[in-house]
Amino acid sequence: MSDSKVEDLRLPAAVISRIVKDALPANAAVSKEAKTALARAAAVFILSVTNAANEHADGNKRKTIAAGDIYYAIKTLDCEQLERPLQEAVEAWKAGKSAKAEEAKKRRAEKKAHDVRDIEDM
C-alpha cells in the first residue's frame, strides 16, 4: 500500500471529530494532531480491509466485493473483535433503509389516494 493512496483518502475532519467525541467521555480533549493521526490510521485500515476483501473476491472469481468479503478480510487481518459490531451495524443500516423505503411507499400511496379523491371531487 503506497503512501499516495493514504494521502488520497482524506476522511472528513468533521466526521473524525464526531466519532472521536462520541467515543470519549465528555471531559476528554483530543489534539488536532491526534485527530489527524486517527484519520490516517482509519484510512490505512480501510485500504487494508478493501485490499484483503478484493483478494478474497478475486479468489472466488468475482469482481464485486460483498459484505462477506469484508467480514473475511476483518478475520484475515486479525480483527475478529470487529466482526460482530460490524455485522450489527450492517443489520441496523439494512433495517433503517427498509423502514425508510416502507415510509416512502406509504407516503406515495397516501398521495395517490389523495389525488384520486381530488379527481373524484371535481
Helices and strands as residue ranges (DSSP letters): H 3-8, H 13-23, H 32-59, H 67-76, G 80-82, H 83-121
